[in-house]
Structure formats: C-alpha cells, structure tokens
C-alpha cells in the first residue's frame, strides 16, 4: 500500500514534468516558425 502510494506520486510528478516539457517545446517551436517563414 505504501509503495503503491509513492509510485503513484512519482508518476504524477513525471506526468507534470513531461507536460511542462511538451509545453516548452511547443512554445519554442512557435517562436522558431516565424523565423523560418521570414527567411
């Protein structure tokens, strides 16, 4: 039971981390796109 709880928490942390990374990736892509369009 204890182990299950901790693994669930760490999974939640991982999930948040990945969603943040995805968001950052999307933002950086959006910033890069105009540069390529104008060159």
KOLDREN-785127 format. One record per residue: y negated, z, x of N, C-alpha, C in turn. Coordinates in pm, whole numbers, padded with zeros to 5 digits, always signed. Layout:
N
YZXYZXYZX...
This chain:
39
+00121+00000+00083+00000+00000+00000-00126+00000+00087-00127+00087+00185-00243+00094+00274-00261-00037+00351-00151-00087+00402-00156-00210+00479-00206-00326+00392-00157-00330+00271-00197-00436+00179-00348-00434+00155-00400-00315+00138-00543-00299+00113-00626-00349+00231-00586-00311+00351-00662-00352+00468-00654-00503+00489-00539-00559+00467-00525-00703+00485-00610-00778+00383-00617-00723+00263-00700-00784+00160-00846-00782+00201-00888-00670+00258-01028-00657+00301-01059-00753+00414-00969-00764+00509-00992-00854+00621-00992-00999+00573-00908-01027+00475-00906-01162+00418-01040-01195+00352-01093-01096+00282-01223-01114+00217-01330-01141+00322-01323-01067+00431-01419-01086+00540-01408-01227+00596-01286-01270+00619-01262-01405+00671-01318-01509+00575-01292-01489+00449-01338-01582+00347-01490-01595+00350-01558-01482+00357-01704-01483+00364-01750-01555+00489-01683-01527+00599-01720-01588+00726-01708-01740+00718-01598-01786+00660-01577-01930+00651-01677-01997+00558-01708-01930+00449-01805-01988+00356-01943-01996+00422-01976-01896+00503-02101-01900+00576-02103-02016+00675-01993-02032+00746-01983-02142+00842-01998-02276+00772-01935-02288+00658-01942-02413+00584-02086-02440+00542-02153-02333+00497-02291-02347+00453-02380-02389+00570-02360-02327+00684-02439-02362+00804-02412-02507+00843-02287-02546+00835-02250-02683+00868-02322-02781+00777-02321-02750+00649-02385-02838+00552-02534-02849+00581-02596-02736+00613-02739-02734+00641-02770-02817+00765-02691-02799+00868-02715-02874+00991-02693-03023+00968-02597-03057+00885-02573-03197+00852-02692-03255+00777-02744-03178+00685-02861-03224+00608-02982-03242+00698-02992-03159+00801-03104-03172+00894-03086-03293+00985-02962-03324+01016-02934-03435+01106-02946-03571+01037-02909-03575+00912-02908-03703+00840-03041-03779+00844-03153-03717+00813-03280-03789+00818-03310-03847+00956-03275-03773+01060-03299-03822+01196-03227-03955+01218-03102-03960+01174-03026-04084+01193-03080-04196+01105-03131-04159+00991-03181-04259+00899-03307-04325+00953-03391-04246+01019-03520-04298+01063-03515-04369+01198-03405-04353+01269-03398-04418+01400-03346-04559+01387
